[in-house]
């Protein structure tokens, strides 16, 4: 999303803010408040938090005519910004019966009105950058909204559908082949003047030995063979922490897979459906991705290998686990203040994912994007690409 001028910025602002609300349109009011596990936030919290970002980082410090909507909202909707002050702990977001859903939509309207007034006038380069960051931040929460809603409804005993119409077009994987990438010195990291997050900056050289990488993702059918082979009962394929995770949590397959009357079923946005064997496997933890690769006698690519090879294959159906820990690039420094808390302080105990998913908003993906999650997480649209 390259912002060209203030008119374009206003158009992007209106479109992105409206899309967040469109995602929530199929929900019942009761769905807005549910928080089944710590990592899943209630939809109404996403609506409030993404609004709080613009109020806190744009309007309050830069728009003197702005009147704060509710002084308590900073405590309610601050996510992890220590610089900004105290906040509701993450596990308690589902306890917020108040403010109501209607209150939060009123909050969004209040902030939107002020932002549109601000965007009608001249902006400094610094302020334009913060607003652009806020729009990409909201797009991140749009994807989180989709995945959190799926977790909420997918763990309802009735398996209710989110929508009876198709939410996305599922890709079909056929005739996977391995691409050979020659050894050499390559450059990775963002370049150019379009937007990127700070963790993508610091373009630098890396040496890669010759390697091979699959041009397509592992399918449900291929992963089902792993399950049927008893791999979830065989420690040989798992990292020690992964094996402990499997045993402690009684993991027997990807998130949302169910065996119903002998049939392999999967919860989708349309409800419980028969497992599509030709679609890329989804909702896989790093532990599972690494174990599957070991079972196949292969491995996961590093993030540098993925980035260099990505121009030769299609990507964007699943966030793809890599075998790289989430660490700073050479020369990385955290920006001062709360904005510096955005990425840098999470560079520990997490693994890098590359690409995008079918739920990633349009204009929010690029081949240098560095997503990151803890290795046990399954609830995002994560998949597997093999290397050797």
Buried (B, 14 or more C-beta within 10 A) or exposed (E): BEBEEBEEBBEBBBEBBEBBEEBBEBBEEEBBBBBBEEBBBBBBBBBBBBBBBBBBBBBBEBBEEBEEBBEEBBEBBBBEBEEBEEBBEBEEBBEBEEBBBEBBBBBBEBBBEBBEEBBEEEBEEEBBBBBBBBBBBBBBBBBBBBBBBBBBBBBEEEBBBBEEEEBEEBBEBEEBEBEEBEEEEBEBBBEEEEBBBBBBBBBEEBEBEEBBBBBBBBBBBBBBEBBEEEBBEEBEBBBEEBBBBBEEEEBEBBBBBBEEEEEBBBBBBEBBBEBBBEBBBBBBBBBBBBBBBBBBEBBBBBBBBBBBBBEEBEBBBBBBBBBBBBBBBEEBEBEEEBBBBBBBEBBEEBBBBBBBBBBBBEBBBBBBBBBBBEBBBBBBBBBBBBBB
